[in-house]
Amino acid sequence: MFQNLSERICLVAILLWVGLSFPSTMIAQENVTTVGIQFKPMIPNQVFRSTSSEVSENLVDFSTKPTFGYAFGMVIRHGFTENWSVEGGINYVKRNFRLNAADQRTGFIAEGDFGLVGYEMPVLALLYVRLADKLYMNAAFGLSLDFYPSDVAGVYDQFPETAQDSIILRQESVRRSWIQVAGLANLGWEYRTEESGYFYLGGSFHRPFNPMYISSMRYSDPAFYAQTNSLLNSSYLTLDFRYFFHEDPVKKQKKVKKPNKVKEYKKMIKDREKAKKSSE
């Protein structure tokens, strides 16, 4: 699952941080259920082997690299105890990619762009550390159900000045499955106000357990073509901006014992008999 050494080191460091973060200052919003919105721009990176792919085939160098993408959606959070909260929601996700096909024979580079749309339903467990009166730090881990609604294809005509005919770059990405499971890790800071809600800034790492698409690229002119297939990995790192609306804690209602009508009826009969005997 995690083949890159630096990736393993980062994940182990996060796990150690959580393991050492159990002092008495850890609190959550017990019995508070709040709704929020979030926007998460994606940060392409090589530390987590984001989604870059480079392949050479028949004197053509193919590459697929992620460009700016984003996710946004709704978040629902509930505090169960003073230490733990659970968070879920639904997100719209747009991943964007840049294609390149460099012809070693002529030095010409064909380019194109395409995007993949998906939806995510994450569930995470959160731990909190109180840093100041209204400032909190949290770490979260969980799983996500990722949905991929469609395949994607595109044709990109190129017209180099040295060629009489156009060069065509084709791309087709086919889903391996319409649904997959992914792991999530999150670290962030939250500023809580008494009346205006919570303001959150953090980062998340999203790692599906399997590649999401099989991508095929074909570079061709009237007398030549080259084609390659590769797996698209949908891992990504994001910068997270969130806002949670203010909600008051839900007060636990004391259970009121319901009267036992049978006992009350028997007591009433006894009282009547006692009153009858006393009158005689």
C-alpha positions in Angstrom: 0.0 0.0 0.0 2.7 2.5 1.0 5.8 1.7 -1.2 7.6 5.0 -0.9 10.0 5.2 2.1 9.4 8.9 2.8 5.7 8.2 2.7 6.0 5.6 5.4 8.2 7.9 7.6 5.6 10.7 7.4 2.8 8.3 8.4 4.7 6.8 11.3 5.5 10.4 12.5 1.9 11.3 12.5 0.9 8.1 14.4 3.6 8.8 17.0 2.3 12.3 17.5 -1.2 11.0 18.2 0.1 8.3 20.5 1.9 11.0 22.6 -1.0 13.4 22.6 -3.2 12.2 25.5 -2.6 14.7 28.3 -5.4 16.0 30.4 -5.7 19.1 28.3 -7.3 17.2 25.5 -11.0 18.2 25.1 -13.7 18.1 22.5 -17.1 19.7 22.3 -19.0 17.1 24.2 -22.7 16.7 23.1 -22.3 19.3 20.4 -23.4 18.5 16.9 -22.4 21.2 14.4 -22.5 21.6 10.6 -19.8 23.2 8.5 -18.5 23.9 5.0 -15.1 23.3 3.6 -12.8 24.1 0.6 -9.7 22.0 0.0 -7.3 23.0 -2.8 -5.0 20.2 -3.8 -1.2 20.4 -3.5 0.7 18.3 -6.1 3.8 16.7 -4.5 6.3 13.9 -5.0 6.8 13.0 -1.3 3.5 11.1 -1.4 3.9 10.0 -5.0 0.9 12.1 -6.0 -0.3 11.1 -9.5 2.6 11.8 -11.8 3.4 9.2 -14.5 6.2 9.1 -17.0 6.5 6.4 -19.7 8.6 6.1 -22.9 7.2 4.2 -25.8 8.4 4.0 -29.5 10.5 7.2 -29.3 7.8 9.2 -27.6 8.0 10.3 -23.9 4.6 10.3 -22.3 3.9 12.1 -19.0 0.8 12.8 -16.9 1.1 15.3 -14.1 -1.5 16.7 -11.7 -2.3 20.4 -11.9 -4.5 22.5 -9.6 -7.5 20.5 -8.3 -9.9 21.1 -5.4 -12.6 19.5 -3.2 -15.5 21.2 -1.4 -18.5 20.0 0.5 -20.3 19.8 3.8 -19.1 18.5 7.2 -21.1 17.2 10.2 -19.3 16.8 13.5 -20.5 15.4 16.8 -18.7 15.3 20.1 -19.2 12.1 22.0 -16.8 12.6 25.0 -14.4 15.2 26.3 -11.6 13.6 24.2 -13.3 12.3 21.0 -15.4 13.6 18.2 -16.6 11.9 15.0 -16.8 13.7 11.7 -18.5 12.9 8.4 -19.8 14.5 5.3 -19.9 14.5 1.5 -17.4 16.2 -0.9 -17.3 17.0 -4.6 -13.8 16.4 -6.0 -12.2 17.7 -9.2 -8.8 16.4 -10.2 -7.0 18.1 -13.2 -4.1 16.7 -15.2 -1.7 17.9 -17.9 -0.7 15.5 -20.7 2.6 15.7 -22.5 3.9 13.6 -25.4 7.5 14.5 -26.5 8.5 13.1 -29.9 12.2 12.2 -29.8 12.5 12.2 -33.6 11.4 15.8 -34.1 11.6 17.4 -30.7 7.9 18.4 -30.9 5.8 18.2 -27.7 2.0 17.7 -27.9 0.0 18.8 -24.9 -3.5 18.5 -23.5 -5.5 18.8 -20.3 -8.3 16.7 -18.8 -10.2 16.4 -15.5 -11.7 13.7 -13.4 -14.8 14.3 -11.2 -15.5 12.2 -8.1 -17.4 12.2 -4.9 -16.3 11.3 -1.4 -18.1 10.3 1.8 -15.5 10.4 4.7 -15.8 9.3 8.3 -13.1 10.3 10.7 -12.3 10.1 14.5 -10.9 13.3 15.9 -8.7 14.1 18.9 -8.1 17.6 20.3 -5.3 19.5 22.2 -6.1 22.8 23.7 -3.3 25.3 22.9 -5.0 28.5 24.2 -8.3 29.8 25.5 -10.0 29.5 22.1 -7.3 27.8 20.0 -7.3 24.0 19.5 -5.1 21.6 17.6 -6.5 18.3 16.3 -5.5 15.1 14.5 -8.0 12.9 12.7 -7.9 9.4 11.0 -10.5 7.6 9.1 -11.8 6.1 5.9 -13.6 7.4 2.9 -15.9 5.9 0.2 -14.8 7.3 -3.1 -17.2 7.3 -6.1 -16.2 7.7 -9.7 -19.3 8.4 -11.9 -17.8 8.2 -15.4 -14.9 7.4 -17.8 -13.1 10.3 -19.5 -11.7 10.7 -23.0 -10.3 13.6 -25.1 -8.7 14.3 -28.5 -6.1 17.1 -28.8 -5.1 18.2 -32.3 -1.7 19.8 -32.6 -0.4 21.8 -35.6 3.4 22.1 -35.5 4.9 24.6 -38.0 7.3 22.0 -39.5 4.5 19.5 -40.3 2.0 19.6 -43.1 -0.5 17.4 -41.3 -1.8 17.7 -37.7 -0.5 15.5 -34.9 -3.2 14.0 -32.7 -2.9 13.2 -29.0 -5.6 11.0 -27.7 -6.4 10.2 -24.1 -8.9 7.8 -22.5 -9.2 7.0 -18.8 -11.4 4.1 -17.8 -12.5 3.4 -14.2 -11.3 0.3 -12.6 -14.3 0.4 -10.3 -17.1 2.9 -9.7 -16.4 2.8 -5.9 -13.2 2.4 -3.8 -12.1 2.8 -0.2 -9.4 5.3 0.8 -7.5 6.1 4.0 -7.5 9.6 5.4 -5.2 11.5 7.8 -5.7 15.1 8.9 -3.9 17.7 11.1 -5.1 21.2 11.8 -5.8 24.2 14.0 -9.2 25.5 15.0 -10.2 28.9 16.5 -13.5 28.7 18.4 -15.6 31.7 19.1 -18.5 31.9 21.5 -21.1 33.2 19.0 -19.6 33.2 15.5 -18.7 29.5 15.0 -15.3 27.8 14.5 -12.6 28.7 11.9 -10.3 25.9 10.8 -7.0 25.7 8.9 -5.2 22.4 8.3 -4.0 19.8 5.9 -5.2 16.4 4.8 -3.7 13.4 3.0 -6.1 11.2 1.0 -4.8 7.8 -0.1 -7.0 5.2 -2.0 -6.0 1.6 -1.5 -5.9 1.0 -5.3 -5.4 3.1 -8.4 -8.7 4.6 -9.7 -8.3 4.7 -13.5 -6.4 3.0 -16.3 -5.2 5.8 -18.6 -4.4 5.2 -22.3 -2.5 7.8 -24.4 -1.9 7.7 -28.1 0.4 10.0 -30.1 0.0 9.8 -33.9 0.6 11.5 -37.3 -0.3 10.1 -40.7 2.8 7.9 -40.8 3.6 7.1 -37.2 2.0 6.4 -33.8 3.0 5.5 -30.3 0.6 4.3 -27.5 1.0 3.6 -23.8 -1.2 2.6 -20.8 -0.7 3.5 -17.2 -2.5 3.5 -13.9 -3.7 6.8 -12.4 -3.2 6.9 -8.6 -5.7 9.4 -7.0 -3.7 10.2 -3.8 -3.5 13.9 -3.0 -2.5 16.4 -0.3 -4.8 19.4 0.4 -4.8 22.6 2.3 -8.1 22.7 4.3 -10.3 25.7 5.0 -13.4 25.1 7.1 -16.1 27.0 8.9 -18.4 25.4 11.4 -21.6 27.1 12.5 -22.2 27.8 16.1 -24.3 25.3 18.1 -24.9 25.0 21.8 -24.4 21.7 23.6 -27.4 19.4 23.8 -28.4 19.2 27.5 -29.1 15.7 28.7 -32.6 15.3 29.9 -33.2 13.6 33.2 -35.3 10.5 32.9 -38.7 10.8 34.6 -40.1 7.6 36.0 -43.5 6.9 34.6 -46.2 6.2 37.2 -47.1 2.6 37.8 -50.9 2.6 37.3 -51.4 -0.9 38.7 -49.6 0.1 42.0 -51.5 3.3 42.2 -54.9 1.5 41.8 -54.0 -1.1 44.5 -52.9 1.7 46.8 -56.2 3.5 46.2 -58.2 0.4 47.0 -56.3 -0.1 50.3 -56.8 3.5 51.2 -60.5 3.2 50.7 -60.7 0.0 52.8 -58.8 1.7 55.6 -61.1 4.7 55.5 -64.2 2.4 55.5 -62.9 0.4 58.6 -62.1 3.6 60.4 -65.6 5.0 59.8 -67.2 1.8 61.2 
